[in-house]
Amino acid sequence: MSTELDIAKLPVIKFFKKAVDDILAGGKTLEPRPRGEAWITRVQRSSHARLTYGPMMGAQTVFVVARILHVEIRGLDTATQADVDRIGANWVGRDPAEFVAKYTKWYAKELAKGYCVAWISFAVDPDVRP
């Protein structure tokens, strides 16, 4: 399967390094991101994405390729308990209102620009190596 994909042309979703283990273990399978239309469309049209970590500026490290299962456009304030439980192990069981407050503050700059929030469901693809 990996020969069918041009890994270098896949969209990139960047994470903090501390999220890597949670993603690889399957505890983080949903990522909400306020982004521009072009970025969201590129992810929506792709079957896979490169998941990376690294510095804000500079070379990123691709740690895995993930299948894009679904991309939904909706506000952060629509977060459900099921959503929050998929954001990562440290969010399981926490109040969605807490999530909304934290992520709204975290992404205030992007939200102020009017960016839509793409809720990206993904799964690590064990058949594709970065």
Order of alpha helices (4+ residues) and beta strands (2+ residues): beta-alpha-beta-alpha-beta-beta-alpha-alpha-alpha-beta
